[in-house]
Every structure is written in structure tokens, then in C-alpha cells.
Amino acid sequence: MHVISRKALRHFWERHPDSRISLSRWFKIMQRNEFESFDALRATFPSADLVGDFVVFNIGGNKYRLIASIHFNRARVYVRHILTHDAYNLGRWKT
């Protein structure tokens, strides 16, 4: 999958250094695989959830949430938001 963009991950882990290892791992897994469907993605990321048109990943033992728009037919992953669990729960990212 082509992940757009790693820069968003880097900016987040600069503010939250403890997320770096988990976000780097997520990035490498996404980059090295071509998921053809959400079901195929869930085989690798069982805690991933569909929320509207987005896929939400638990990062760092559920401490952070990565929200992505995934186009399986084009093998593209667009990182939309990376949030702390508390910020995610506020739901502002949905608007």
C-alpha cells in the first residue's frame, strides 16, 4: 500500500515521542502489504474498525488512534488524523 503521508506520522510522534515505535511499525506493515479489502486488512489489524468512510486503528496499546481513508482498489492509504484516545473520543474529527 502507498501511505500518504509519513510526514503526518512524524509530526505526531515529535509531539508524542512514545508513539514513534508503534506508528513506525504500523507504517512498515501497511507499506509492505497490499490489502484488497477491509476483511484482508482485519486479518493483520484485528482491532481496526470502520467508522463511516474511515478506518480507525488503535495505536500504542489503544493510547492513540490513527484515522485513515483507504482506497483498496488503488492501494492507497491517506492518513487523515492521528489523535490521542481522549481527543478521538471528543469526536471532532468526524466533522
SULJO-V666610 format. One record per residue. N is the residue number from 1. SS is DSSP state (alpha for helix, beta for strand, coil for the rest). Layout:
n=N ss=SS
n=N ss=SS
//
This chain:
n=1 ss=coil
n=2 ss=beta
n=3 ss=beta
n=4 ss=beta
n=5 ss=coil
n=6 ss=alpha
n=7 ss=alpha
n=8 ss=alpha
n=9 ss=alpha
n=10 ss=alpha
n=11 ss=alpha
n=12 ss=alpha
n=13 ss=alpha
n=14 ss=alpha
n=15 ss=alpha
n=16 ss=coil
n=17 ss=alpha
n=18 ss=alpha
n=19 ss=alpha
n=20 ss=alpha
n=21 ss=alpha
n=22 ss=alpha
n=23 ss=alpha
n=24 ss=alpha
n=25 ss=alpha
n=26 ss=alpha
n=27 ss=alpha
n=28 ss=alpha
n=29 ss=alpha
n=30 ss=alpha
n=31 ss=alpha
n=32 ss=alpha
n=33 ss=coil
n=34 ss=coil
n=35 ss=coil
n=36 ss=coil
n=37 ss=coil
n=38 ss=alpha
n=39 ss=alpha
n=40 ss=alpha
n=41 ss=alpha
n=42 ss=alpha
n=43 ss=alpha
n=44 ss=alpha
n=45 ss=coil
n=46 ss=coil
n=47 ss=coil
n=48 ss=coil
n=49 ss=beta
n=50 ss=beta
n=51 ss=beta
n=52 ss=coil
n=53 ss=coil
n=54 ss=beta
n=55 ss=beta
n=56 ss=beta
n=57 ss=beta
n=58 ss=beta
n=59 ss=beta
n=60 ss=coil
n=61 ss=coil
n=62 ss=coil
n=63 ss=coil
n=64 ss=beta
n=65 ss=beta
n=66 ss=beta
n=67 ss=beta
n=68 ss=beta
n=69 ss=beta
n=70 ss=beta
n=71 ss=beta
n=72 ss=alpha
n=73 ss=alpha
n=74 ss=alpha
n=75 ss=coil
n=76 ss=beta
n=77 ss=beta
n=78 ss=beta
n=79 ss=beta
n=80 ss=beta
n=81 ss=beta
n=82 ss=beta
n=83 ss=beta
n=84 ss=beta
n=85 ss=alpha
n=86 ss=alpha
n=87 ss=alpha
n=88 ss=alpha
n=89 ss=alpha
n=90 ss=alpha
n=91 ss=coil
n=92 ss=alpha
n=93 ss=alpha
n=94 ss=alpha
n=95 ss=coil
//
